Amino acid sequence: MFSYVYTNEAGDLFVDDQFQALGRTGKDIVEPLPEEMIPMPEGATFVLIPDRKPVVMKFDSFIPYPYSENKLVGAILPQGYTRTLMPAFLEPEEGDQILPLFGYTMVGYRDGEFYVAAMKTDEDKKWNPEHFNTQDLSQRINKMKNIFPKNALVKHLSNCAINYSCFTAQNIFYKRWEGGIPVSPVCNANCLGCISLQPSECCPSPQDRITFVPSVDEIAQLGIYHLQEEDSIISFGQGCEGEPTLQSKVIAESIKKIRETTKVGTINCNTNAGYTKGIKEIVDAGIDSLRVSINSAVEETYNSYYMPGNYSLADVGNSLKYAAENNCYTYLNLLVLPGVNDTEEEIEKLVEFIRDNKVKEVQFRNLNIDPDRYLDKISIKGEALGILALKEILEKELPELKTGNYSKPVKRNT
């Protein structure tokens, strides 16, 4: 059992040993299983959850009830970890704000240590925060501005690197690992959890969307500059843009121009894959990998989150299959919320979707959203089996499938 953790207005943390910390899966309040909790990992941070009433339980009781004192606290996990439970809190009341776009994770305390409801799903020391926001970052940005004084992408990415601490933007200036190259100011979906464009009545977007389409020359300049080592990656489709494949002609021409100069490194695209014509164009141009985001393989649930404008989940599958059959490595970027993705129907449909469309790897990503805003939009059928069970079933049913969190360097067969 784990003791309840809370905070006050000043942000100080407290532990109440009279009460047991509870978790939430979907709309259900549950006791965490020991295997669902791990010591709080390096890089995790505490976060205040505003306008929500926490739910706790006395250690000698089995009746959950609201905890009225002080403030509800959760954790934000670093990359490489997937939450197994959300913090336990009641549904919002009229007038309560929509929560900011974070992946709220349950916190508890035991034996002198903080715990979080999470499982470790990947390990890559390249994403450790200690490698970023270094003292020489501004100097590196100025150096690249001098090298490419007319490249509008450099200016845009410098803002992302400094003001948003975007790791993939910073990697462009560090000239290493996975670097982001945004290309599209428009999108073909209207995601509930979009981090670059939200309606005014919702929570604010944590970052601004790119306002221009870079030229082939601007993209190729950065791509050639960045792809110097075998573990170097450039990725289209960043948090500061819409759907990259809507600029498929620009991407395809950029890939060809980059590959005329260097065969080193990986060219990747993060995409919703709804625009199959654009996917085919960039696959035919020689892109090495696609990382396709979905929240569900159940069409109704998928549509409720993505709200696609002119494509369907079937189009996403067709894009994945075309890429896989044409020498392109395919990831599924699965946006996970406890109580949704781990039901029997969801798991069955996901296994079928992966198998039918020849997906090679699933990345588990925490869905950053107010859970009640999401849950009110979708229909959950069946009991949740648990996020640990989701991973175990995928690995059992699809033994050749890889699982993780990070995009890796891949080599397209020639």
C-alpha positions in Angstrom: 0.0 0.0 0.0 1.1 3.6 -0.7 0.4 6.7 1.4 -1.4 9.7 -0.1 0.7 12.6 -1.4 -0.6 16.2 -1.7 0.6 19.7 -2.1 -0.4 23.2 -0.9 -0.7 26.6 -2.5 3.1 27.1 -2.1 3.9 23.9 -3.9 5.2 22.1 -0.9 4.7 18.3 -0.8 3.2 16.4 2.1 2.5 12.8 2.9 -0.7 11.8 4.8 0.0 8.4 6.4 -3.7 8.0 7.4 -4.8 7.6 3.9 -4.0 5.2 1.0 -3.2 6.7 -2.4 -5.6 5.4 -5.1 -5.4 5.4 -8.8 -7.8 5.9 -11.6 -8.4 3.8 -14.8 -11.0 5.3 -17.1 -13.6 6.7 -14.7 -13.0 3.9 -12.1 -11.2 4.5 -8.8 -8.9 1.5 -8.0 -6.3 0.4 -5.5 -2.9 0.1 -7.3 -1.4 -3.3 -7.6 2.3 -3.5 -6.4 3.5 -4.4 -9.9 1.8 -1.2 -11.3 4.0 1.0 -9.1 7.7 1.8 -9.4 10.1 4.2 -7.6 9.8 7.7 -9.1 12.4 7.7 -11.9 15.0 10.4 -12.6 13.5 13.1 -14.8 9.9 12.7 -13.5 8.3 15.8 -12.0 5.5 16.6 -9.7 2.6 18.6 -11.1 -0.4 20.3 -9.4 -3.8 19.2 -10.8 -6.1 22.2 -10.5 -9.8 22.2 -9.9 -10.1 18.5 -9.1 -11.1 16.7 -5.9 -8.8 13.9 -4.9 -10.1 10.5 -3.8 -8.4 8.5 -1.0 -9.1 5.6 1.3 -8.3 4.9 4.9 -5.9 2.1 5.3 -8.4 0.2 7.5 -11.3 0.7 5.1 -12.4 -0.3 1.7 -14.5 2.8 1.0 -13.0 5.5 -1.2 -14.1 9.0 -0.5 -13.1 12.6 -1.4 -10.1 14.2 0.3 -11.0 17.8 0.8 -7.8 19.3 2.2 -5.1 21.0 0.1 -4.2 20.3 -3.5 -4.1 17.2 -5.8 -0.7 16.3 -7.1 0.3 14.0 -9.9 3.5 13.2 -11.8 4.7 13.8 -15.3 6.9 10.9 -16.5 10.1 11.2 -18.6 10.3 9.5 -21.9 10.8 5.8 -21.7 8.0 5.3 -19.1 4.4 4.6 -19.6 1.8 5.3 -16.9 -0.3 2.4 -15.6 -2.8 4.5 -13.6 -3.9 8.2 -13.4 -4.3 10.0 -10.1 -7.7 9.3 -8.4 -10.0 12.3 -8.7 -13.6 13.1 -9.2 -15.1 14.2 -12.4 -15.0 18.0 -12.8 -17.9 20.2 -11.7 -19.5 23.0 -13.7 -17.0 25.9 -13.9 -13.9 23.7 -13.4 -11.2 24.4 -15.9 -10.1 22.0 -18.6 -6.8 20.5 -17.5 -3.6 21.5 -19.3 -2.3 18.9 -21.8 -0.1 16.6 -19.6 0.0 12.9 -19.0 -1.1 12.9 -15.3 0.2 9.9 -13.4 -0.6 8.6 -9.9 1.8 9.3 -7.1 2.2 7.4 -3.8 4.7 7.2 -0.9 6.2 4.1 0.8 9.2 3.3 2.9 10.7 6.8 2.6 10.4 7.0 -1.2 8.0 8.4 -3.8 6.4 6.0 -6.2 4.6 6.5 -9.5 2.1 4.3 -11.4 4.3 3.4 -14.4 6.2 0.8 -16.3 9.5 1.2 -18.0 9.0 0.7 -21.7 12.3 1.7 -23.2 15.8 3.0 -22.4 17.9 5.4 -24.4 20.3 7.6 -22.5 20.3 10.1 -25.4 17.0 11.5 -24.1 18.3 12.1 -20.6 17.6 15.8 -19.7 21.2 16.2 -18.7 22.2 16.3 -22.4 19.9 19.3 -23.1 19.7 23.0 -22.2 23.4 23.2 -21.8 25.3 26.4 -21.3 26.6 26.5 -24.9 23.2 26.1 -26.5 22.8 29.8 -27.4 26.3 29.8 -28.8 25.5 26.8 -31.0 22.3 28.5 -32.2 24.2 31.6 -33.2 26.7 29.5 -35.0 24.1 27.9 -37.1 22.4 31.2 -37.8 25.8 32.4 -39.2 26.1 29.2 -41.3 22.6 29.5 -42.7 21.7 33.2 -42.4 18.7 33.0 -44.8 17.2 29.7 -43.6 13.8 30.4 -42.0 13.8 26.9 -40.4 16.8 27.8 -38.3 15.0 30.8 -36.9 11.9 28.8 -36.2 13.8 26.0 -34.5 15.8 28.4 -32.4 12.6 29.6 -30.8 11.5 26.0 -30.2 14.9 25.1 -28.7 15.1 28.1 -26.3 11.5 29.0 -25.4 10.0 25.4 -25.4 13.1 23.4 -24.6 12.2 21.1 -27.4 14.8 18.3 -27.4 14.5 17.5 -31.2 14.9 21.2 -32.0 17.9 21.4 -29.7 19.5 18.3 -31.4 19.6 20.2 -34.7 21.9 22.7 -33.0 23.8 20.1 -31.2 24.2 18.3 -34.6 23.4 14.8 -33.2 20.8 12.1 -32.7 17.1 12.9 -33.7 16.6 16.4 -35.0 13.2 17.8 -35.8 12.3 19.5 -39.1 8.8 20.9 -39.2 7.2 21.6 -42.6 3.4 22.0 -42.3 1.3 24.8 -40.9 -1.9 22.9 -41.8 -3.5 19.6 -40.7 -6.2 17.1 -41.8 -7.3 16.3 -38.3 -8.6 18.2 -35.3 -7.2 16.3 -32.4 -8.6 16.9 -28.9 -5.0 16.8 -27.5 -3.3 18.8 -30.3 -0.3 20.6 -28.7 0.1 23.3 -31.3 -3.5 24.4 -32.0 -6.5 24.4 -29.6 -9.9 26.2 -29.7 -10.1 29.3 -27.5 -12.5 27.7 -25.1 -10.0 24.9 -24.3 -6.7 24.9 -22.5 -3.9 26.8 -24.2 -1.6 25.0 -26.6 1.9 24.6 -25.0 3.6 25.7 -28.2 3.0 27.7 -31.4 2.5 26.1 -34.8 4.9 26.9 -37.6 3.3 29.5 -39.9 5.2 28.8 -43.2 6.2 25.9 -45.5 10.0 25.8 -45.7 11.6 25.4 -49.2 13.3 22.3 -50.4 16.6 24.0 -50.2 16.1 25.1 -46.6 15.1 21.5 -45.6 18.0 19.9 -47.5 20.5 22.3 -46.0 19.6 21.2 -42.5 19.2 17.6 -43.5 22.6 17.3 -45.1 24.2 19.3 -42.2 22.6 17.0 -39.6 23.0 13.6 -41.1 26.7 13.1 -40.4 26.6 9.9 -38.2 24.8 6.5 -38.6 22.8 7.3 -35.5 21.7 10.7 -36.8 17.9 11.1 -37.6 15.9 13.9 -39.1 12.2 13.7 -38.4 9.4 15.5 -40.2 6.2 15.9 -38.1 7.0 17.8 -34.9 4.8 19.1 -32.1 5.0 22.6 -33.6 3.2 21.7 -36.9 0.2 20.1 -38.5 0.3 17.0 -40.6 3.6 16.9 -42.5 2.5 14.7 -45.4 0.2 17.4 -46.6 3.5 18.9 -47.8 4.5 15.6 -49.4 5.9 17.1 -52.6 8.3 19.3 -50.6 9.3 16.4 -48.3 9.8 14.0 -51.3 12.0 16.5 -53.2 13.9 17.2 -50.0 14.6 13.5 -49.4 15.9 13.1 -53.0 18.1 16.2 -52.6 19.5 15.0 -49.3 20.2 11.5 -50.5 22.1 12.9 -53.6 24.7 14.2 -51.1 24.6 11.7 -48.2 23.4 8.2 -47.6 24.2 8.4 -43.9 21.6 8.4 -41.1 17.8 8.0 -41.0 15.1 10.1 -42.5 11.8 9.7 -40.6 8.3 11.1 -40.6 5.9 11.4 -37.7 2.4 11.4 -39.2 -1.2 10.5 -38.7 -0.9 8.7 -42.1 -4.4 9.7 -43.2 -3.2 11.2 -46.5 -2.3 8.0 -48.2 -1.3 9.7 -51.5 1.2 11.8 -49.6 2.6 8.8 -47.8 3.1 6.9 -51.0 5.0 9.9 -52.4 7.5 10.2 -49.6 7.9 6.4 -49.3 8.6 6.2 -53.1 11.1 9.1 -52.6 13.1 6.9 -50.2 12.1 7.8 -46.6 13.5 5.3 -44.1 10.8 5.1 -41.5 7.3 6.2 -40.6 6.0 6.7 -37.0 2.2 6.7 -37.2 0.2 8.0 -34.3 -3.1 6.5 -33.3 -5.1 6.5 -30.0 -7.1 3.4 -30.9 -7.7 0.8 -33.5 -11.5 1.0 -32.8 -12.8 3.4 -35.5 -15.3 5.1 -33.3 -12.7 5.8 -30.6 -10.2 6.9 -33.2 -12.6 9.3 -34.8 -13.7 10.8 -31.5 -10.1 11.9 -30.7 -8.6 12.7 -34.1 -11.8 14.1 -35.7 -10.3 13.5 -39.2 -11.4 15.9 -41.9 -11.2 13.8 -45.0 -9.7 10.4 -44.2 -10.5 7.3 -42.2 -8.8 4.8 -40.0 -8.8 2.5 -43.0 -6.7 5.0 -44.9 -4.2 5.0 -42.0 -4.0 1.2 -42.3 -3.5 1.4 -46.1 -0.6 3.9 -45.6 1.1 1.7 -43.1 0.8 -1.4 -45.3 2.1 0.4 -48.4 5.1 1.6 -46.4 5.8 -1.8 -45.0 5.6 -3.4 -48.4 7.9 -0.9 -49.9 11.0 -1.2 -47.7 10.0 1.4 -45.1 10.2 0.7 -41.3 6.9 1.3 -39.6 6.2 2.3 -36.0 2.8 2.7 -34.4 2.9 5.6 -31.9 0.2 4.4 -29.5 -1.3 7.2 -27.4 -2.3 5.3 -24.2 -4.8 6.2 -21.5 -5.4 3.7 -18.7 -8.9 2.3 -18.9 -9.2 2.8 -22.6 -6.5 1.0 -24.5 -6.4 -1.9 -22.2 -9.9 -3.2 -22.6 -10.5 -6.5 -24.4 -12.1 -5.0 -27.5 -9.3 -2.4 -27.8 -6.6 -5.0 -27.5 -8.2 -7.4 -30.0 -8.7 -4.6 -32.6 -5.1 -3.4 -32.0 -3.6 -6.8 -32.6 -5.6 -7.2 -35.7 -4.6 -3.7 -37.0 -0.9 -4.4 -36.4 -1.0 -7.8 -38.0 -3.0 -6.7 -41.1 -0.8 -3.6 -41.7 2.6 -5.3 -41.0 3.6 -2.8 -38.3 7.1 -3.6 -37.0 7.2 -1.7 -33.7 4.8 -0.1 -31.2 5.8 2.9 -29.2 3.9 3.5 -26.0 3.2 7.2 -25.4 1.1 8.7 -22.6 -1.9 10.6 -24.0 -1.5 14.1 -22.8 -5.0 15.3 -22.2 -7.7 16.1 -19.5 -8.9 12.5 -19.1 -12.6 13.5 -18.5 -12.7 15.6 -21.6 -11.5 12.6 -23.6 -13.6 10.0 -21.8 -16.8 12.1 -22.3 -16.1 11.8 -26.1 -15.7 8.1 -26.4 -17.5 4.9 -25.5 -15.6 2.3 -23.5 -16.9 -1.3 -23.7 -15.7 -3.9 -21.2 -13.4 -4.0 -18.2 -9.9 -2.7 -18.2 -7.3 -5.5 -18.0 -4.4 -3.1 -17.1 -1.7 -1.4 -19.1 0.8 -4.1 -18.1 -1.6 -6.7 -19.5 -1.9 -4.7 -22.8 1.9 -4.9 -23.3 2.1 -8.6 -22.3 -0.8 -9.5 -24.7 0.8 -7.6 -27.6 4.1 -9.4 -27.1 2.4 -12.8 -26.8 0.1 -12.5 -29.8 2.7 -10.8 -32.0 6.1 -12.3 -31.0 8.0 -10.5 -33.8 6.6 -7.1 -32.8 9.1 -4.8 -31.0 7.9 -2.4 -28.3 9.5 0.7 -26.9 9.2 4.5 -26.7 11.9 5.9 -29.1 12.4 6.0 -32.8 15.7 4.3 -33.6 18.1 4.6 -36.5 17.1 2.3 -39.3 18.8 1.4 -42.6 16.6 1.1 -45.6 17.6 -2.1 -47.6 19.0 -1.3 -51.0 
